[in-house]
Amino acid sequence: MSLAVCILGDGICYRLAYLHPEAVTRHTVPAEHTESFLAVLLVTLLLCMLFTFATEVYRAENRIVQRQKKEIEDLNQAQKNFFSSMSHEIRTPVNAIIGLNEMTLREEISDEVRENAQNIEVAGRILLHTVNEILDMSKLETGGMEILKSDYHTTSMLSDIVNMVWSRAQEKGLDFVIRVDPALPTVLCGDEIRIKQVLLNVIANAIKYTHKGSVTLSISGRHCEDGCFRVVYDVTDTGIGIREENIPYLFSSFRRMDEQRTHAIEGTGLGLSIVKQLLDMMNGAVSVSSVYGKGSTFHIEIPQEIVNASPVGTVDLKTVPDKAPAAREERLTAPELRILAVDDTPMNLLVVKKLLRDSGAVVDTAASGMEALQKTLATHYDLILMDHQMPEMDGVACLHRIREQQDGKNRDSRIVCLTANVGSDMEKQYLEAGFDGYLVKPIRGKTLEDEIVRLVPAAQNAAQRS
C-alpha cells in the first residue's frame, strides 16, 4: 500500500512539474524533465515487479513449509497409530500365551512340563519388554510421552524396584546390594512410574552384562539452592565394562557396544536411549564411568519436590520376594460374584474365564459393546472387565452407554478397562473417562484378583474369610 502511494505521489509531482515548469526552478527544460520522469517511472515499475515477485516467492515458500509441516504431523500421527496398533496386535496373542501358560503352572504337572512352562513365561516377558521399549521410543519421538507428578513414599518405591530385580540377580548367582542414605526424605513428589522405568532399565542392564560378582544400588541425595531435592542413584556392577571410546554412543538408539562380546545377550538397544530421554524430560542427568573388563557405574540424578522431609532412617530392603509356585498360591474364593468380561477377541475372553475359574465366580462374556449393553440391561454384575479397542463401539463409548442406560442394572457397577496401551498418561486418561480401574494386557491372575478385591466389597469380605 505504501509503495503504491509513493508511486502515485511521484506521478502527480512530475505531471505538475511537466505542465508548469516555471514553478520548478531546477528543471527549466521540459525534455530533460520528461527523461527524468520516465527514468523514475521505469525504476518504480521495476521495483513494483520485484516486490510482486518477492511476495509470490514468499507465499509459495510459505505454502511449501505449511505443506511439509502438515506432512510431518501426519507422518508422526501415522507412526504413533502404527505403534499403538502394533502394540495391541502383539499383546493380544501374548496375553493368551502368558495367561494360559499361568493356568498350566497352577496344575499338578511333571517337573519337565513345569520347566517348559516357566521358559515360556520368561520368553513371553522378554517379548513384552521388547514391545514396551519400541512403544516408548515411538511416544518419545512423537511427543506423546508425558511426565505426571504425584506424591510417593521413597521406601515403597525402592522396595518395588528391589522385588522386581532381585530374582534376576539370584538366577545369575549375583549378589544384589542395596545402600540407602538414612537422611533421604520420606515422601517425595515426581513421576514415580518413570523413575522406576529408568532405574529398572539401568539395573536390568547391569545384571544382563554381569556374569559374576555383584550389582549395587546406592541411593542418596542433596538439597539444592532452588529448593528441590536432588536424588542420586548409583548403579555399580562388576560386569564386562565399556570401552572408553564407546561411552559417548552409549545412549544412542538401536546401538549396542562391543557386539562381539554381547551378540548372545538379548535386547533391542533401546533401553539406555529411553533412559536418557526420560531423564531429560524430568530435568535429570546420567553419566557413566567404566573400566573395561572390570565393571561400570551409572550415576543418575533426578530433582524431586519434598513433601515430607522426615528422614527414612535405617531401611532394610533385603526382603526376598515370595517365589512359591503358582499352583500353591492362595487364590480368591468368591462364588457369589458375577462378572462380565467384554472383548472382541475370543481368546482373551477364554483367558479371563480360566484365570477366574478357581475363584468360583460366575463369569459371563460379551464379544462386542452392543452385546454387553444387552446383558447389562438384563443382569446385574459386581464387576465389568471392558476391553478398550473394539470395532463399532469401543470400551469408552460402551462405558458411557452403560452409565446412561434407562432401567439398566449396572449404572453404578464397577468397570475396569483392559487395554494394551501402557503408561501413566494412559492410566490417567482412562480414569478421567470414567473407568474405576485399569489393567494392562497381558493380565496376571494375581493382579486381576487384587483389582477385584480392591473394587468389590463382596470380594473384600471373601478375601478376609479366606
N, C-alpha and C positions, 0 to 999 in steps of 0.2 A: 504494500500500500504506500509506504513512504517513498519507495523508488518511483512509483507512478506519479506521485505528487511532485517530486523533484523534476521529472521529465516534463510534466505539464507546465510547471513554473518556468523552466528554462525556455520552453517553446514560446510561451507568452512574452517573455522578456525579449527574446530575439525577434519576434514578429513586430513588437512595438518599436524596437530599435531600427528594424528594417524600414518600417513605414515613416518613422520620424527620426531620421539620422541626426537632425540638428539638436536633438535632445541628448545625444551621446557625444561627448567631446572627443573621446579616444577613437571613435570609428567614424571617420568622415567620408570614406569611400564605400558606397553600397556594395560593390563587387567583393571587396575584402571581407565585408561583414557577412555576405552570403556564403563565402567559402568557410568562414569560421563557424557559421551556423550549421552548415552541412557536416563539417567535421565533428562538431559536438553531437549532432543528431546521430551520426554514424557510430560514434563511441557509445552513445546512450543505448542505441539499438543492440550493439554487440553485448553491452552489459546486461540488457534485458534477456537476450538469448542465453548468455552464460548463466544468469540467475535461474532461468526456467530449466535449463539443462541440469544444473546442480540440484534443483528441487526435485526433478524427476528421478535423478540418480539416488538421492537420499530416500525418496519414497520407495523406490524399487529395492534398495538395500534393506530398508526397514521391513518391507514385506517379506523378503528372504529371511531376515532374522526372526521375525514372528513365526514364519512357517517352520523354520528349523527348531525354534523353541517349542512349538506345538508337537513337532515330530519327536523331540527328546522326551517331552512329557508323556506322549502316547507310548513311546518305547519303554519308559520307566514303568508306566502303569501296566503295560503288557507283560513286562518282566515280572512285576510284582504278582500279577494274576497267574502267570505261569508257575512260579514257585509255590504260590499258595495252593494252586490246583494240584501240582505235583506232590506237595506235602500230603494233601488229602488223599490222593490216589495211592500213595505208597503206604500211608498209615492204615488204610482200610485193611489190606491183607496182613500187614504186620500185627494189627490188633487181633485178627483171627489167630495168627500163628502163636503169639505170646499168650493170648487168653486161653486157647485150647491146650497149649503146652502146660500152662499152670494147672489145668484140670488133670492132666496126666501125672504131674508131680504130686498131686493130692492123693492119688490112688496108691494102693499097696502093690508096688511093682518091683521087678528084679533090679539088682544093682546096675546091670548093664543098661537097662531101659532108662533108669534114673539118670545115669551118666549121660546118655544120649540126649535126654530131655533138658538137662542142665546146660549142655553145649548148645542146644537150640536156643535156649534163653539168652545165653551170652551173645550168640550171633545176632539175635534179634535186637538186643540192646546196642550192639555196635552199629547195626544198620540205622536204628533210631537216632543215635548220636550223630551219624553222618548226615542224615536228613535235616536234623536240627541246625547243624553248622551251616549247611547250604542255605537254609531258610533265613537264618540270622544274617548271613552275608548279604543276601538279597535285600533284607529290610534295611541294613546299614547303607547299602549303595543307593537305595531309592528314597532314603529319608523316612522310612516307615518305623524306625525304632525310636522309642521314647524312654526317657528316664522319669520314673514315677517314685517320688519320695514318700516315705511313711516311717513311723517310729518302729524300732525293733530292738529287742534285747540282745546285747552283744554276745553273751554266753550261749543263748539259744541258737543264734545264727552259726556260731562256731561249732556247736555241738552237731548241728545238722551236717555241716561240711565234713567233720571228722567221721561221722557214721557212714557217710556216702563213700569215703575213700579208704577207710580202714581195711575193709575186706580185700580191696585190690592190692594193698601193700602186703597183707598177710599171704595172699595167694602166690606172691612172688618171693616170699621169705624175707621181706624187707622190714626193718624197724621203722615205725612211724612215730616221730617225736613231736610233741606239741608244747610250746612255751608261750604262756600268756602273761603279759605285764599286769600285775595286780592293780595298777593305777588306772587301767582303762575305764572309761565311763560305763555305767550300767546300761543306759539306754541312749541310742543314737538315732539320728534321722537321715535317711538316704534310701536309695533303691536297693533293698536287701536282695531281691532276686538277681539283679545284675551283678552285685558284688559276689554273690555265691557263684554265679556263672564264671566270673573272672577267676576266682580262686580255684574252683573245681577244674577249670581248663588247665591252669598252671600246675596244680598238684598232680592231676592225672598225667600231664606231660612228663613231670619229673619221675613219676612211678614207671611210666612207659619206657623211658630211656635209662632207667637204673636197674641193673641186673643183680647187684649185691650191695649190701651196706644199708643205707638209711635215707629217708626223706624227712626233713624237719620243717615244720611250720612255726614261725615265730611271729607273735603279734604284739605290737607296742604302739606308741603314738606320741604326739606332742601338740601343745596348744599353739595356734598361730595368731599373728597380730590382728588379722581381720575377724577374730572371734570364733572361727571354726576350729575343729579338732581334726588333725591330720592323722588318720590311722595308717600305720605302717605294717605291711605284711612281707615277711621274707620267707621264701621257699627255697631251701637248700637241699641238694641231693649229692650222692656220691656216684653219679652215673657216668655216661660216656663223655660228657663235656661238649663244648662247642669251640670250633676253631675261631681264633680272633677275627680273621678276615670274613667270617660268615655272620658275625653278630649284627652288622648293620642291616642284613637282609632277613633277620630272624622273624620279623613281624610282617613280611610280605605274604600276600595271598597265594595259595596253591604252590608254595615253595617249601621244600624240605632240605635241611642241611645234611651234608655228608651222606648222600644217597647210598654209597657203597656199604656203609655200616648200618643204615636204617631202612633198607629196602624191605626187610621182612616184618617191619613194625607197621600195624595198620594205622590209617589216618589220612585225612584229606589235605593237610597242610593249611587248614583254615583257622584252627584253634587260636593260635597266638595273634593272628591278624585281627580276629574278633576281639580278643582281649585288649589290644592296643586301641581299637576304635571305641570300645565301650568305656575304657578309662578316659579317653579324650572327651567323651560326652559327659562324664562325671567330673571333669576338671582334675582328673588324677594323672598319674605318671607311672611308667615302668622302666626299669633299667636292668641290665644283665651283666654279671661278671662270671667268668668261667675259666677253668684250667682244663685244657683238652686232655681227655683221658682220666680226669680225676673228679669232675663234678661241676655243677653250676649253682648260682644263686640268683633268683629273680627277686628284685626289690620293687615293691608296689606301694604307692602312696595314694590314698583316697580321702579328700576332705569331706567331713561329715559335720552335721549340726549336733550339738549336745542337748539332749532332752532331760536326762538325769545324770548329773556329774558324780554321783556316788561311785566310788571305785568298786570294781567287781571282786577284788580281793583274790585269794587263792582259788584257782579254778582247776578242777580235775576233769579233763575231757576224755580220759582213757577208759571209756566205757565201751566194751566190745559189743557191737550190735547183736541182737538175737539171731542166731543162724539155724534155728530149728527148721527142719524140713517142712514144706508147705502142708504135707499130709497130716502133720501133728499140731498145726496151729489151731488155737481156739477160734471158732468162727461164730458169726452171728446166728442165733436161732430165733426166728420171729415168724411163725406160721400165720399169725393174724394179719400180717402186712399184705397189701395188694399194690402192685407196682405195674406201671405201664411203660414199656420201652418202645420208643418211636425211632425208626431208622429205615432208610430205603434200601439198605444192604442186608439181605437175609443172614449172611454170615455174622454180622455184628449183633443181630438180634439173638442168634444162637449162642454167641459168646456171653451176652448178658444173662441169658437164662441159665446157662451152665455155671457161671460164676456165682449166681444166687441160689443154685439148686440146694446146697446144704443148709441154707437159711430156712427152708421150708416156706418162704414167701410165695404167694401166687403172683406169677409174672405173666401179664398179657402183653401182646406185641401188636404194633401197627406199622405197616410198611410205607405210610405216607402221612402228610399232615391232615388230609381230608379224612382218612380212616381214623386218625387219632381224635379228631373232632367228633366223629360219630360215637366213638367209645366213651369219650368224656361226658357226652350228653346222657349216656345210659348208666354209667358205673362210676362210683367214687373211688379214687386212687389216693393212697397215702403219699405216693411219690411218682413223678413222671420223669423219665430219663429221655431227653429230647435231643436228637441229632440236629446239628446246625444246618449243614448243607444237604438239602433235599430238593428234588425238582418240583415245579409247580408252586409249592408252598414251603418256604424254608422254616427252620425251627423258631426264629424270632417272630415271624408272622403267625405261626401256629400258636405260640405262647400268648400273643395278644388276643387271638381269636378265642382261646380257652378262657382267658380272663374276662372277656366280654360276652361269653355265651349266656343268653337268656335261659333260665331254668337249668343251667349247666351245673353239674355236680362237682366240678373241680376248679371253681373260680378262685378258691383260696388254697388249693393244693400246692405243695412244694414242687417246683420244677427245676431240674438240673440240666444244664447244657452239656452235651457230649460233643466234642469237637476235635479236629486235628490242628486247629490254629493255636499256636503256642505263644506265650509271652504275657508279662504282667499287663501290657497295654490291652491285649485281647480280653483278659480276665475283667479288666475294668469296663470294657465295652459291653460284655455280656451281663454283668451285674447291673449296669446302668439301663440295659434293655429290659430288665425285669426278672431275670433268672435268679433263683435262690442259691445256686451253686454252679460250679464249673469244673468239669473233669476232662482231662486231655487223653485222647486215644494214643497208644493202647492202654486200656484200663486194667489195673491190677485188682484182684478180688478184695484184698485188704483195704485198698484205697476206696473202692466202691462201698464196702460195708461201713467204713468210717464216715463217709459222707451221708449215708442213710441214717446212721446213729446221730449224726450232728443235726440233721434236719427234721427227723420224725420222732415225736415224743414216744410213740409206742415202741419204736426200735430202741430208744434210750432205756426204757423200762426193761425190755427184753435183754439188753446187754448187761444191765445191772443184776438181773436174776441169774444170768449165766456166770 
